Amino acid sequence: MERIAGQFGRVEPRLRARQLVLGLLADLPRKNCWTIAEHTGDATPDGLQHLLSRAKWDADLVRDDMRAFVLEHLADDQAVLVMDETGDLKKGTRTVGVQRQYTGTAGRIENAQVAVYLTYTSRHGHAAIDRALYLPKSWTSDPDRCRQAAVPDDVGFATKPQLARQMIERTLDAGVAAAWAAGDEVYGDNPHLRAALERRQLGYVLAVSSTHRVPTSAGNQRADHLTRKIPRRAWQKLSAGRGAKGHRWYDWALIAITAPGLAGRQHLLIRRNRRTGELAYYRCYAPRPVPLSILVKVAGSRWTVEETFQSSKTLAGLDEHQVRRWDSWHRWVTLALLAHAFLAVTAALERRDQALADDGTSPNGLIPLTCNEIQRLFTALIARPTRDLAHRLCWSTWRRRHQARAQRSHYRRQAALQP
């Protein structure tokens, strides 16, 4: 919190930001301004709502401080910038960016708000360092709707690959050390994003669809058609990284792309499930020659963004905001990512302090602490209550008022039923 303190011109919003981050790290069943205000002993959520909506502070500057904090502990010159989007299911139509659209959170078309995130993945650990809210055309083509949600006038429509490109370029311009980018088919099938990464000489391993057209000396061919020409001896068994159940073993094959006019070394990477035979395809670029094992490692790092989404939502309330306006969304999400970055960095430092064996355990046989365990320990042993125990155990003023109102309504209903 000292790192971001300089971004607040007054002490009141600075203390409110600390209060909100502590609430996001607390063990609460739901995390919003009401529950956090009750947890910290406030009678109403007005102070937290003022912090998110009207207080003067720049969420982008706090994001830059958060990125510097992550890099201070997780920096790696071979790091991977992983891009992906996630959706938050919402009701109504007034929340900024909400419309009926496909979201992987539900696996179907739902009324949702979608945002693109950038995760920094290194050998030390991983954490999200940037975010961008996706505004569908139904919003950008309706100025009155955008004005009601306080969307800035200079914000226009941008596709998800364009948002990812903006975040990557912003990150590289800030001097972040990274060697690779990774993403799913939404980003791999976009030629403009690939060209932008090549101009920055940032290697990438981007998933592509089976119908992706690959340039060859014989013309463009579909990725799945090229795979049929791979001889059996070309497949190699390699691990895509360690998962919850150990190493993730797949068969891998590599096809060089040698069409004229292509920058660097480009390949089509194919992954085959050893049990089901299911295939996945990746478009790869590297400024210099790299072995297959490196490309496989980068491809496997894409799963870290899914782990980041799950952890930041369950532990830091990333998706539990109840805000409707542009600035409020960016402020909540930025502080939620800051709370998660604290857990991710602490877990990485704890792992770094232990000399782990091949099975992932320390010499004393204990596994490293996870983000979940660090959150519980931090809440129980370090975070200090803002009020005394008696106050924290009693109902808050607004909760008692709600309870009394419910009792009066109950008695009125009972009286109406009597003859």
Disulfide bonds with the S-S distance in Angstrom:
none
